[in-house]
Amino acid sequence: MTNRERYILKKNSYDMMVTISKIVCPIWAITGKEPKEWNICPHAANNWYEWKDGVCEPCIQKFLNNESED
């Protein structure tokens, strides 16, 4: 099994985003765009580069269940 298969193709998208959330905003990491709720996020300090280890499950669930804007 390759790393691509193990960490991306066969990994649940929700679980992947929760793992990413330990380092940075997972929505920003996946899309390259700040989430609409960036100004009320309790885990972002002054910007997305000063990330505090967050519990992002509600935002991840909302993001995964919303229709794509692109």
CHARMM-style PDB file with segment names, atoms N, HN, CA, C and O in Angstrom:
ATOM      1  N   MET     1       0.854  -1.173   0.000  1.00  0.00      PROA
ATOM      2  CA  MET     1       0.000   0.000   0.000  1.00  0.00      PROA
ATOM      3  C   MET     1       0.906   1.244   0.000  1.00  0.00      PROA
ATOM      4  O   MET     1       1.870   1.327   0.761  1.00  0.00      PROA
ATOM      5  N   THR     2       0.577   2.187  -0.855  1.00  0.00      PROA
ATOM      6  HN  THR     2      -0.206   2.120  -1.473  1.00  0.00      PROA
ATOM      7  CA  THR     2       1.350   3.425  -0.922  1.00  0.00      PROA
ATOM      8  C   THR     2       0.835   4.424   0.116  1.00  0.00      PROA
ATOM      9  O   THR     2      -0.259   4.259   0.654  1.00  0.00      PROA
ATOM     10  N   ASN     3       1.628   5.458   0.393  1.00  0.00      PROA
ATOM     11  HN  ASN     3       2.517   5.592  -0.044  1.00  0.00      PROA
ATOM     12  CA  ASN     3       1.179   6.519   1.296  1.00  0.00      PROA
ATOM     13  C   ASN     3      -0.063   7.201   0.751  1.00  0.00      PROA
ATOM     14  O   ASN     3      -0.944   7.590   1.518  1.00  0.00      PROA
ATOM     15  N   ARG     4      -0.143   7.350  -0.570  1.00  0.00      PROA
ATOM     16  HN  ARG     4       0.573   7.034  -1.193  1.00  0.00      PROA
ATOM     17  CA  ARG     4      -1.317   7.971  -1.196  1.00  0.00      PROA
ATOM     18  C   ARG     4      -2.573   7.175  -0.853  1.00  0.00      PROA
ATOM     19  O   ARG     4      -3.608   7.744  -0.507  1.00  0.00      PROA
ATOM     20  N   GLU     5      -2.466   5.865  -0.955  1.00  0.00      PROA
ATOM     21  HN  GLU     5      -1.624   5.403  -1.236  1.00  0.00      PROA
ATOM     22  CA  GLU     5      -3.614   5.020  -0.631  1.00  0.00      PROA
ATOM     23  C   GLU     5      -3.953   5.073   0.859  1.00  0.00      PROA
ATOM     24  O   GLU     5      -5.115   5.214   1.241  1.00  0.00      PROA
ATOM     25  N   ARG     6      -2.926   4.960   1.685  1.00  0.00      PROA
ATOM     26  HN  ARG     6      -1.982   4.846   1.375  1.00  0.00      PROA
ATOM     27  CA  ARG     6      -3.156   4.893   3.133  1.00  0.00      PROA
ATOM     28  C   ARG     6      -3.690   6.190   3.718  1.00  0.00      PROA
ATOM     29  O   ARG     6      -4.648   6.175   4.491  1.00  0.00      PROA
ATOM     30  N   TYR     7      -3.078   7.314   3.354  1.00  0.00      PROA
ATOM     31  HN  TYR     7      -2.300   7.326   2.726  1.00  0.00      PROA
ATOM     32  CA  TYR     7      -3.407   8.573   4.012  1.00  0.00      PROA
ATOM     33  C   TYR     7      -4.421   9.435   3.273  1.00  0.00      PROA
ATOM     34  O   TYR     7      -4.980  10.359   3.864  1.00  0.00      PROA
ATOM     35  N   ILE     8      -4.672   9.162   2.006  1.00  0.00      PROA
ATOM     36  HN  ILE     8      -4.219   8.412   1.525  1.00  0.00      PROA
ATOM     37  CA  ILE     8      -5.584  10.019   1.244  1.00  0.00      PROA
ATOM     38  C   ILE     8      -6.748   9.222   0.655  1.00  0.00      PROA
ATOM     39  O   ILE     8      -7.906   9.507   0.960  1.00  0.00      PROA
ATOM     40  N   LEU     9      -6.459   8.250  -0.166  1.00  0.00      PROA
ATOM     41  HN  LEU     9      -5.518   8.019  -0.413  1.00  0.00      PROA
ATOM     42  CA  LEU     9      -7.526   7.557  -0.890  1.00  0.00      PROA
ATOM     43  C   LEU     9      -8.409   6.689   0.007  1.00  0.00      PROA
ATOM     44  O   LEU     9      -9.622   6.628  -0.194  1.00  0.00      PROA
ATOM     45  N   LYS    10      -7.815   6.020   0.990  1.00  0.00      PROA
ATOM     46  HN  LYS    10      -6.829   6.070   1.153  1.00  0.00      PROA
ATOM     47  CA  LYS    10      -8.590   5.107   1.830  1.00  0.00      PROA
ATOM     48  C   LYS    10      -8.967   5.696   3.180  1.00  0.00      PROA
ATOM     49  O   LYS    10      -9.618   5.030   3.985  1.00  0.00      PROA
ATOM     50  N   LYS    11      -8.570   6.926   3.434  1.00  0.00      PROA
ATOM     51  HN  LYS    11      -8.041   7.466   2.780  1.00  0.00      PROA
ATOM     52  CA  LYS    11      -8.888   7.552   4.718  1.00  0.00      PROA
ATOM     53  C   LYS    11     -10.200   8.316   4.611  1.00  0.00      PROA
ATOM     54  O   LYS    11     -10.457   8.993   3.615  1.00  0.00      PROA
ATOM     55  N   ASN    12     -11.007   8.204   5.621  1.00  0.00      PROA
ATOM     56  HN  ASN    12     -10.799   7.654   6.430  1.00  0.00      PROA
ATOM     57  CA  ASN    12     -12.263   8.933   5.686  1.00  0.00      PROA
ATOM     58  C   ASN    12     -11.976  10.430   5.660  1.00  0.00      PROA
ATOM     59  O   ASN    12     -11.094  10.896   6.382  1.00  0.00      PROA
ATOM     60  N   SER    13     -12.698  11.189   4.849  1.00  0.00      PROA
ATOM     61  HN  SER    13     -13.415  10.811   4.262  1.00  0.00      PROA
ATOM     62  CA  SER    13     -12.437  12.630   4.714  1.00  0.00      PROA
ATOM     63  C   SER    13     -12.630  13.376   6.031  1.00  0.00      PROA
ATOM     64  O   SER    13     -11.879  14.306   6.328  1.00  0.00      PROA
ATOM     65  N   TYR    14     -13.606  12.989   6.806  1.00  0.00      PROA
ATOM     66  HN  TYR    14     -14.215  12.234   6.565  1.00  0.00      PROA
ATOM     67  CA  TYR    14     -13.836  13.618   8.109  1.00  0.00      PROA
ATOM     68  C   TYR    14     -12.646  13.376   9.034  1.00  0.00      PROA
ATOM     69  O   TYR    14     -12.151  14.307   9.669  1.00  0.00      PROA
ATOM     70  N   ASP    15     -12.190  12.132   9.111  1.00  0.00      PROA
ATOM     71  HN  ASP    15     -12.592  11.375   8.595  1.00  0.00      PROA
ATOM     72  CA  ASP    15     -11.045  11.799   9.961  1.00  0.00      PROA
ATOM     73  C   ASP    15      -9.793  12.550   9.518  1.00  0.00      PROA
ATOM     74  O   ASP    15      -9.006  12.997  10.352  1.00  0.00      PROA
ATOM     75  N   MET    16      -9.609  12.688   8.211  1.00  0.00      PROA
ATOM     76  HN  MET    16     -10.248  12.325   7.533  1.00  0.00      PROA
ATOM     77  CA  MET    16      -8.457  13.422   7.694  1.00  0.00      PROA
ATOM     78  C   MET    16      -8.510  14.885   8.135  1.00  0.00      PROA
ATOM     79  O   MET    16      -7.496  15.450   8.545  1.00  0.00      PROA
ATOM     80  N   MET    17      -9.685  15.490   8.051  1.00  0.00      PROA
ATOM     81  HN  MET    17     -10.509  15.030   7.718  1.00  0.00      PROA
ATOM     82  CA  MET    17      -9.816  16.898   8.421  1.00  0.00      PROA
ATOM     83  C   MET    17      -9.639  17.098   9.922  1.00  0.00      PROA
ATOM     84  O   MET    17      -9.092  18.119  10.340  1.00  0.00      PROA
ATOM     85  N   VAL    18     -10.085  16.156  10.736  1.00  0.00      PROA
ATOM     86  HN  VAL    18     -10.530  15.327  10.396  1.00  0.00      PROA
ATOM     87  CA  VAL    18      -9.877  16.249  12.186  1.00  0.00      PROA
ATOM     88  C   VAL    18      -8.377  16.179  12.490  1.00  0.00      PROA
ATOM     89  O   VAL    18      -7.887  16.913  13.349  1.00  0.00      PROA
ATOM     90  N   THR    19      -7.656  15.313  11.803  1.00  0.00      PROA
ATOM     91  HN  THR    19      -8.054  14.717  11.106  1.00  0.00      PROA
ATOM     92  CA  THR    19      -6.214  15.223  11.984  1.00  0.00      PROA
ATOM     93  C   THR    19      -5.536  16.528  11.590  1.00  0.00      PROA
ATOM     94  O   THR    19      -4.654  17.007  12.303  1.00  0.00      PROA
ATOM     95  N   ILE    20      -5.932  17.101  10.475  1.00  0.00      PROA
ATOM     96  HN  ILE    20      -6.648  16.712   9.895  1.00  0.00      PROA
ATOM     97  CA  ILE    20      -5.366  18.371  10.013  1.00  0.00      PROA
ATOM     98  C   ILE    20      -5.654  19.478  11.015  1.00  0.00      PROA
ATOM     99  O   ILE    20      -4.830  20.374  11.200  1.00  0.00      PROA
ATOM    100  N   SER    21      -6.812  19.428  11.664  1.00  0.00      PROA
ATOM    101  HN  SER    21      -7.481  18.700  11.514  1.00  0.00      PROA
ATOM    102  CA  SER    21      -7.219  20.500  12.578  1.00  0.00      PROA
ATOM    103  C   SER    21      -6.300  20.629  13.788  1.00  0.00      PROA
ATOM    104  O   SER    21      -6.353  21.635  14.495  1.00  0.00      PROA
ATOM    105  N   LYS    22      -5.473  19.645  14.031  1.00  0.00      PROA
ATOM    106  HN  LYS    22      -5.430  18.828  13.456  1.00  0.00      PROA
ATOM    107  CA  LYS    22      -4.530  19.730  15.141  1.00  0.00      PROA
ATOM    108  C   LYS    22      -3.383  20.683  14.823  1.00  0.00      PROA
ATOM    109  O   LYS    22      -2.622  21.066  15.712  1.00  0.00      PROA
ATOM    110  N   ILE    23      -3.263  21.061  13.559  1.00  0.00      PROA
ATOM    111  HN  ILE    23      -3.881  20.750  12.838  1.00  0.00      PROA
ATOM    112  CA  ILE    23      -2.159  21.915  13.129  1.00  0.00      PROA
ATOM    113  C   ILE    23      -2.649  23.248  12.568  1.00  0.00      PROA
ATOM    114  O   ILE    23      -2.078  24.299  12.862  1.00  0.00      PROA
ATOM    115  N   VAL    24      -3.696  23.200  11.769  1.00  0.00      PROA
ATOM    116  HN  VAL    24      -4.159  22.347  11.530  1.00  0.00      PROA
ATOM    117  CA  VAL    24      -4.168  24.384  11.060  1.00  0.00      PROA
ATOM    118  C   VAL    24      -5.658  24.222  10.781  1.00  0.00      PROA
ATOM    119  O   VAL    24      -6.195  23.121  10.904  1.00  0.00      PROA
ATOM    120  N   CYS    25      -6.316  25.293  10.413  1.00  0.00      PROA
ATOM    121  HN  CYS    25      -5.880  26.187  10.313  1.00  0.00      PROA
ATOM    122  CA  CYS    25      -7.726  25.194  10.044  1.00  0.00      PROA
ATOM    123  C   CYS    25      -7.868  24.208   8.886  1.00  0.00      PROA
ATOM    124  O   CYS    25      -7.285  24.427   7.824  1.00  0.00      PROA
ATOM    125  N   PRO    26      -8.623  23.139   9.064  1.00  0.00      PROA
ATOM    126  CA  PRO    26      -8.724  22.132   8.016  1.00  0.00      PROA
ATOM    127  C   PRO    26      -9.438  22.629   6.760  1.00  0.00      PROA
ATOM    128  O   PRO    26      -9.131  22.180   5.656  1.00  0.00      PROA
ATOM    129  N   ILE    27     -10.378  23.544   6.919  1.00  0.00      PROA
ATOM    130  HN  ILE    27     -10.628  23.909   7.816  1.00  0.00      PROA
ATOM    131  CA  ILE    27     -11.081  24.076   5.744  1.00  0.00      PROA
ATOM    132  C   ILE    27     -10.124  24.916   4.917  1.00  0.00      PROA
ATOM    133  O   ILE    27     -10.105  24.825   3.689  1.00  0.00      PROA
ATOM    134  N   TRP    28      -9.342  25.724   5.586  1.00  0.00      PROA
ATOM    135  HN  TRP    28      -9.358  25.798   6.583  1.00  0.00      PROA
ATOM    136  CA  TRP    28      -8.339  26.537   4.888  1.00  0.00      PROA
ATOM    137  C   TRP    28      -7.304  25.639   4.214  1.00  0.00      PROA
ATOM    138  O   TRP    28      -6.900  25.905   3.082  1.00  0.00      PROA
ATOM    139  N   ALA    29      -6.865  24.567   4.907  1.00  0.00      PROA
ATOM    140  HN  ALA    29      -7.193  24.352   5.827  1.00  0.00      PROA
ATOM    141  CA  ALA    29      -5.863  23.660   4.353  1.00  0.00      PROA
ATOM    142  C   ALA    29      -6.375  22.933   3.110  1.00  0.00      PROA
ATOM    143  O   ALA    29      -5.619  22.723   2.162  1.00  0.00      PROA
ATOM    144  N   ILE    30      -7.640  22.552   3.108  1.00  0.00      PROA
ATOM    145  HN  ILE    30      -8.254  22.722   3.879  1.00  0.00      PROA
ATOM    146  CA  ILE    30      -8.211  21.799   1.986  1.00  0.00      PROA
ATOM    147  C   ILE    30      -8.559  22.705   0.806  1.00  0.00      PROA
ATOM    148  O   ILE    30      -8.291  22.356  -0.344  1.00  0.00      PROA
ATOM    149  N   THR    31      -9.153  23.859   1.083  1.00  0.00      PROA
ATOM    150  HN  THR    31      -9.371  24.143   2.017  1.00  0.00      PROA
ATOM    151  CA  THR    31      -9.658  24.715  -0.001  1.00  0.00      PROA
ATOM    152  C   THR    31      -8.700  25.829  -0.402  1.00  0.00      PROA
ATOM    153  O   THR    31      -8.758  26.330  -1.525  1.00  0.00      PROA
ATOM    154  N   GLY    32      -7.814  26.218   0.523  1.00  0.00      PROA
ATOM    155  HN  GLY    32      -7.768  25.811   1.435  1.00  0.00      PROA
ATOM    156  CA  GLY    32      -6.943  27.365   0.263  1.00  0.00      PROA
ATOM    157  C   GLY    32      -7.653  28.686   0.509  1.00  0.00      PROA
ATOM    158  O   GLY    32      -7.119  29.751   0.198  1.00  0.00      PROA
ATOM    159  N   LYS    33      -8.862  28.617   1.069  1.00  0.00      PROA
ATOM    160  HN  LYS    33      -9.296  27.752   1.321  1.00  0.00      PROA
ATOM    161  CA  LYS    33      -9.651  29.825   1.336  1.00  0.00      PROA
ATOM    162  C   LYS    33     -10.018  29.864   2.814  1.00  0.00      PROA
ATOM    163  O   LYS    33     -10.235  28.827   3.440  1.00  0.00      PROA
ATOM    164  N   GLU    34     -10.085  31.077   3.364  1.00  0.00      PROA
ATOM    165  HN  GLU    34      -9.909  31.920   2.856  1.00  0.00      PROA
ATOM    166  CA  GLU    34     -10.526  31.211   4.742  1.00  0.00      PROA
ATOM    167  C   GLU    34     -12.015  30.877   4.813  1.00  0.00      PROA
ATOM    168  O   GLU    34     -12.779  31.288   3.940  1.00  0.00      PROA
ATOM    169  N   PRO    35     -12.432  30.147   5.825  1.00  0.00      PROA
ATOM    170  CA  PRO    35     -13.858  29.862   5.978  1.00  0.00      PROA
ATOM    171  C   PRO    35     -14.639  31.148   6.217  1.00  0.00      PROA
ATOM    172  O   PRO    35     -14.085  32.132   6.709  1.00  0.00      PROA
ATOM    173  N   LYS    36     -15.898  31.144   5.877  1.00  0.00      PROA
ATOM    174  HN  LYS    36     -16.348  30.345   5.478  1.00  0.00      PROA
ATOM    175  CA  LYS    36     -16.745  32.319   6.082  1.00  0.00      PROA
ATOM    176  C   LYS    36     -16.789  32.716   7.546  1.00  0.00      PROA
ATOM    177  O   LYS    36     -16.924  33.897   7.868  1.00  0.00      PROA
ATOM    178  N   GLU    37     -16.676  31.741   8.432  1.00  0.00      PROA
ATOM    179  HN  GLU    37     -16.566  30.782   8.170  1.00  0.00      PROA
ATOM    180  CA  GLU    37     -16.779  31.992   9.870  1.00  0.00      PROA
ATOM    181  C   GLU    37     -15.431  32.313  10.502  1.00  0.00      PROA
ATOM    182  O   GLU    37     -15.292  32.197  11.720  1.00  0.00      PROA
ATOM    183  N   TRP    38     -14.443  32.707   9.726  1.00  0.00      PROA
ATOM    184  HN  TRP    38     -14.556  32.801   8.737  1.00  0.00      PROA
ATOM    185  CA  TRP    38     -13.090  32.904  10.260  1.00  0.00      PROA
ATOM    186  C   TRP    38     -13.042  33.889  11.409  1.00  0.00      PROA
ATOM    187  O   TRP    38     -12.232  33.734  12.323  1.00  0.00      PROA
ATOM    188  N   ASN    39     -13.892  34.897  11.379  1.00  0.00      PROA
ATOM    189  HN  ASN    39     -14.550  35.023  10.636  1.00  0.00      PROA
ATOM    190  CA  ASN    39     -13.829  35.937  12.403  1.00  0.00      PROA
ATOM    191  C   ASN    39     -14.441  35.513  13.737  1.00  0.00      PROA
ATOM    192  O   ASN    39     -14.252  36.202  14.740  1.00  0.00      PROA
ATOM    193  N   ILE    40     -15.163  34.404  13.772  1.00  0.00      PROA
ATOM    194  HN  ILE    40     -15.316  33.844  12.958  1.00  0.00      PROA
ATOM    195  CA  ILE    40     -15.735  33.943  15.040  1.00  0.00      PROA
ATOM    196  C   ILE    40     -15.110  32.636  15.513  1.00  0.00      PROA
ATOM    197  O   ILE    40     -15.543  32.073  16.518  1.00  0.00      PROA
ATOM    198  N   CYS    41     -14.120  32.159  14.814  1.00  0.00      PROA
ATOM    199  HN  CYS    41     -13.768  32.616  13.997  1.00  0.00      PROA
ATOM    200  CA  CYS    41     -13.474  30.892  15.182  1.00  0.00      PROA
ATOM    201  C   CYS    41     -12.651  31.088  16.451  1.00  0.00      PROA
ATOM    202  O   CYS    41     -11.781  31.958  16.482  1.00  0.00      PROA
ATOM    203  N   PRO    42     -12.904  30.298  17.502  1.00  0.00      PROA
ATOM    204  CA  PRO    42     -12.165  30.453  18.749  1.00  0.00      PROA
ATOM    205  C   PRO    42     -10.738  29.910  18.685  1.00  0.00      PROA
ATOM    206  O   PRO    42      -9.957  30.114  19.614  1.00  0.00      PROA
ATOM    207  N   HSD    43     -10.393  29.222  17.599  1.00  0.00      PROA
ATOM    208  HN  HSD    43     -11.028  29.056  16.844  1.00  0.00      PROA
ATOM    209  CA  HSD    43      -9.078  28.601  17.511  1.00  0.00      PROA
ATOM    210  C   HSD    43      -8.077  29.418  16.711  1.00  0.00      PROA
ATOM    211  O   HSD    43      -6.873  29.170  16.786  1.00  0.00      PROA
ATOM    212  N   ALA    44      -8.555  30.379  15.953  1.00  0.00      PROA
ATOM    213  HN  ALA    44      -9.532  30.581  15.892  1.00  0.00      PROA
ATOM    214  CA  ALA    44      -7.658  31.232  15.187  1.00  0.00      PROA
ATOM    215  C   ALA    44      -7.304  32.427  16.062  1.00  0.00      PROA
ATOM    216  O   ALA    44      -8.185  33.074  16.629  1.00  0.00      PROA
ATOM    217  N   ALA    45      -6.037  32.709  16.166  1.00  0.00      PROA
ATOM    218  HN  ALA    45      -5.322  32.184  15.705  1.00  0.00      PROA
ATOM    219  CA  ALA    45      -5.610  33.875  16.957  1.00  0.00      PROA
ATOM    220  C   ALA    45      -5.805  35.119  16.090  1.00  0.00      PROA
ATOM    221  O   ALA    45      -6.938  35.565  15.912  1.00  0.00      PROA
ATOM    222  N   ASN    46      -4.759  35.670  15.564  1.00  0.00      PROA
ATOM    223  HN  ASN    46      -3.839  35.308  15.708  1.00  0.00      PROA
ATOM    224  CA  ASN    46      -4.887  36.839  14.692  1.00  0.00      PROA
ATOM    225  C   ASN    46      -5.039  36.447  13.239  1.00  0.00      PROA
ATOM    226  O   ASN    46      -5.562  37.226  12.442  1.00  0.00      PROA
ATOM    227  N   ASN    47      -4.600  35.276  12.882  1.00  0.00      PROA
ATOM    228  HN  ASN    47      -4.175  34.643  13.529  1.00  0.00      PROA
ATOM    229  CA  ASN    47      -4.720  34.787  11.507  1.00  0.00      PROA
ATOM    230  C   ASN    47      -4.561  33.271  11.520  1.00  0.00      PROA
ATOM    231  O   ASN    47      -4.332  32.674  12.571  1.00  0.00      PROA
ATOM    232  N   TRP    48      -4.681  32.662  10.365  1.00  0.00      PROA
ATOM    233  HN  TRP    48      -4.866  33.147   9.511  1.00  0.00      PROA
ATOM    234  CA  TRP    48      -4.639  31.196  10.285  1.00  0.00      PROA
ATOM    235  C   TRP    48      -3.252  30.617  10.527  1.00  0.00      PROA
ATOM    236  O   TRP    48      -3.113  29.410  10.722  1.00  0.00      PROA
ATOM    237  N   TYR    49      -2.229  31.457  10.516  1.00  0.00      PROA
ATOM    238  HN  TYR    49      -2.342  32.438  10.358  1.00  0.00      PROA
ATOM    239  CA  TYR    49      -0.883  30.953  10.764  1.00  0.00      PROA
ATOM    240  C   TYR    49      -0.595  30.820  12.256  1.00  0.00      PROA
ATOM    241  O   TYR    49       0.375  30.164  12.636  1.00  0.00      PROA
ATOM    242  N   GLU    50      -1.410  31.424  13.097  1.00  0.00      PROA
ATOM    243  HN  GLU    50      -2.198  31.956  12.788  1.00  0.00      PROA
ATOM    244  CA  GLU    50      -1.242  31.336  14.545  1.00  0.00      PROA
ATOM    245  C   GLU    50      -2.323  30.424  15.119  1.00  0.00      PROA
ATOM    246  O   GLU    50      -3.047  30.808  16.038  1.00  0.00      PROA
ATOM    247  N   TRP    51      -2.423  29.247  14.584  1.00  0.00      PROA
ATOM    248  HN  TRP    51      -1.835  28.935  13.837  1.00  0.00      PROA
ATOM    249  CA  TRP    51      -3.468  28.297  14.937  1.00  0.00      PROA
ATOM    250  C   TRP    51      -3.258  27.732  16.327  1.00  0.00      PROA
ATOM    251  O   TRP    51      -2.140  27.373  16.697  1.00  0.00      PROA
ATOM    252  N   LYS    52      -4.320  27.653  17.086  1.00  0.00      PROA
ATOM    253  HN  LYS    52      -5.228  27.945  16.785  1.00  0.00      PROA
ATOM    254  CA  LYS    52      -4.308  26.983  18.376  1.00  0.00      PROA
ATOM    255  C   LYS    52      -4.972  25.627  18.169  1.00  0.00      PROA
ATOM    256  O   LYS    52      -5.980  25.526  17.469  1.00  0.00      PROA
ATOM    257  N   ASP    53      -4.423  24.611  18.763  1.00  0.00      PROA
ATOM    258  HN  ASP    53      -3.604  24.693  19.331  1.00  0.00      PROA
ATOM    259  CA  ASP    53      -4.994  23.270  18.612  1.00  0.00      PROA
ATOM    260  C   ASP    53      -6.480  23.335  18.910  1.00  0.00      PROA
ATOM    261  O   ASP    53      -6.882  23.610  20.041  1.00  0.00      PROA
ATOM    262  N   GLY    54      -7.289  23.084  17.904  1.00  0.00      PROA
ATOM    263  HN  GLY    54      -6.962  22.860  16.985  1.00  0.00      PROA
ATOM    264  CA  GLY    54      -8.723  23.280  18.047  1.00  0.00      PROA
ATOM    265  C   GLY    54      -9.537  22.015  17.937  1.00  0.00      PROA
ATOM    266  O   GLY    54      -9.064  20.979  17.469  1.00  0.00      PROA
ATOM    267  N   VAL    55     -10.762  22.124  18.377  1.00  0.00      PROA
ATOM    268  HN  VAL    55     -11.146  22.965  18.758  1.00  0.00      PROA
ATOM    269  CA  VAL    55     -11.743  21.062  18.212  1.00  0.00      PROA
ATOM    270  C   VAL    55     -12.709  21.571  17.149  1.00  0.00      PROA
ATOM    271  O   VAL    55     -13.578  22.395  17.430  1.00  0.00      PROA
ATOM    272  N   CYS    56     -12.553  21.087  15.966  1.00  0.00      PROA
ATOM    273  HN  CYS    56     -11.846  20.417  15.738  1.00  0.00      PROA
ATOM    274  CA  CYS    56     -13.220  21.683  14.811  1.00  0.00      PROA
ATOM    275  C   CYS    56     -14.346  20.829  14.242  1.00  0.00      PROA
ATOM    276  O   CYS    56     -14.828  21.100  13.142  1.00  0.00      PROA
ATOM    277  N   GLU    57     -14.766  19.817  14.963  1.00  0.00      PROA
ATOM    278  HN  GLU    57     -14.374  19.596  15.857  1.00  0.00      PROA
ATOM    279  CA  GLU    57     -15.761  18.902  14.423  1.00  0.00      PROA
ATOM    280  C   GLU    57     -17.024  19.581  13.900  1.00  0.00      PROA
ATOM    281  O   GLU    57     -17.486  19.215  12.820  1.00  0.00      PROA
ATOM    282  N   PRO    58     -17.616  20.566  14.619  1.00  0.00      PROA
ATOM    283  CA  PRO    58     -18.826  21.205  14.081  1.00  0.00      PROA
ATOM    284  C   PRO    58     -18.579  21.898  12.726  1.00  0.00      PROA
ATOM    285  O   PRO    58     -19.403  21.800  11.817  1.00  0.00      PROA
ATOM    286  N   CYS    59     -17.459  22.588  12.603  1.00  0.00      PROA
ATOM    287  HN  CYS    59     -16.789  22.668  13.342  1.00  0.00      PROA
ATOM    288  CA  CYS    59     -17.155  23.267  11.335  1.00  0.00      PROA
ATOM    289  C   CYS    59     -16.874  22.261  10.225  1.00  0.00      PROA
ATOM    290  O   CYS    59     -17.289  22.456   9.083  1.00  0.00      PROA
ATOM    291  N   ILE    60     -16.169  21.189  10.562  1.00  0.00      PROA
ATOM    292  HN  ILE    60     -15.831  21.030  11.490  1.00  0.00      PROA
ATOM    293  CA  ILE    60     -15.860  20.154   9.563  1.00  0.00      PROA
ATOM    294  C   ILE    60     -17.152  19.507   9.076  1.00  0.00      PROA
ATOM    295  O   ILE    60     -17.339  19.326   7.872  1.00  0.00      PROA
ATOM    296  N   GLN    61     -18.037  19.161   9.995  1.00  0.00      PROA
ATOM    297  HN  GLN    61     -17.885  19.308  10.972  1.00  0.00      PROA
ATOM    298  CA  GLN    61     -19.311  18.543   9.600  1.00  0.00      PROA
ATOM    299  C   GLN    61     -20.109  19.470   8.702  1.00  0.00      PROA
ATOM    300  O   GLN    61     -20.655  19.038   7.686  1.00  0.00      PROA
ATOM    301  N   LYS    62     -20.177  20.742   9.071  1.00  0.00      PROA
ATOM    302  HN  LYS    62     -19.733  21.093   9.896  1.00  0.00      PROA
ATOM    303  CA  LYS    62     -20.906  21.717   8.264  1.00  0.00      PROA
ATOM    304  C   LYS    62     -20.286  21.842   6.873  1.00  0.00      PROA
ATOM    305  O   LYS    62     -20.996  21.846   5.868  1.00  0.00      PROA
ATOM    306  N   PHE    63     -18.948  21.946   6.822  1.00  0.00      PROA
ATOM    307  HN  PHE    63     -18.371  21.943   7.639  1.00  0.00      PROA
ATOM    308  CA  PHE    63     -18.246  22.074   5.549  1.00  0.00      PROA
ATOM    309  C   PHE    63     -18.497  20.867   4.649  1.00  0.00      PROA
ATOM    310  O   PHE    63     -18.804  21.033   3.469  1.00  0.00      PROA
ATOM    311  N   LEU    64     -18.372  19.665   5.186  1.00  0.00      PROA
ATOM    312  HN  LEU    64     -18.122  19.530   6.145  1.00  0.00      PROA
ATOM    313  CA  LEU    64     -18.536  18.452   4.370  1.00  0.00      PROA
ATOM    314  C   LEU    64     -19.969  18.273   3.871  1.00  0.00      PROA
ATOM    315  O   LEU    64     -20.187  17.671   2.819  1.00  0.00      PROA
ATOM    316  N   ASN    65     -20.940  18.788   4.611  1.00  0.00      PROA
ATOM    317  HN  ASN    65     -20.763  19.277   5.465  1.00  0.00      PROA
ATOM    318  CA  ASN    65     -22.340  18.617   4.215  1.00  0.00      PROA
ATOM    319  C   ASN    65     -22.885  19.764   3.361  1.00  0.00      PROA
ATOM    320  O   ASN    65     -23.976  19.645   2.805  1.00  0.00      PROA
ATOM    321  N   ASN    66     -22.149  20.866   3.246  1.00  0.00      PROA
ATOM    322  HN  ASN    66     -21.262  20.962   3.698  1.00  0.00      PROA
ATOM    323  CA  ASN    66     -22.583  21.981   2.411  1.00  0.00      PROA
ATOM    324  C   ASN    66     -22.315  21.690   0.937  1.00  0.00      PROA
ATOM    325  O   ASN    66     -21.411  20.930   0.589  1.00  0.00      PROA
ATOM    326  N   GLU    67     -23.114  22.310   0.090  1.00  0.00      PROA
ATOM    327  HN  GLU    67     -23.848  22.928   0.373  1.00  0.00      PROA
ATOM    328  CA  GLU    67     -22.882  22.228  -1.348  1.00  0.00      PROA
ATOM    329  C   GLU    67     -21.609  23.009  -1.689  1.00  0.00      PROA
ATOM    330  O   GLU    67     -21.318  24.034  -1.072  1.00  0.00      PROA
ATOM    331  N   SER    68     -20.866  22.522  -2.659  1.00  0.00      PROA
ATOM    332  HN  SER    68     -21.103  21.690  -3.159  1.00  0.00      PROA
ATOM    333  CA  SER    68     -19.653  23.200  -3.096  1.00  0.00      PROA
ATOM    334  C   SER    68     -20.006  24.519  -3.760  1.00  0.00      PROA
ATOM    335  O   SER    68     -20.981  24.614  -4.506  1.00  0.00      PROA
ATOM    336  N   GLU    69     -19.193  25.544  -3.479  1.00  0.00      PROA
ATOM    337  HN  GLU    69     -18.401  25.467  -2.874  1.00  0.00      PROA
ATOM    338  CA  GLU    69     -19.457  26.856  -4.045  1.00  0.00      PROA
ATOM    339  C   GLU    69     -18.829  27.046  -5.421  1.00  0.00      PROA
ATOM    340  O   GLU    69     -19.174  27.985  -6.138  1.00  0.00      PROA
ATOM    341  N   ASP    70     -17.916  26.163  -5.789  1.00  0.00      PROA
ATOM    342  HN  ASP    70     -17.636  25.400  -5.207  1.00  0.00      PROA
ATOM    343  CA  ASP    70     -17.232  26.306  -7.085  1.00  0.00      PROA
ATOM    344  C   ASP    70     -17.903  25.493  -8.155  1.00  0.00      PROA
ATOM    345  OT1 ASP    70     -17.459  25.497  -9.303  1.00  0.00      PROA
TER     346      ASP     70
END
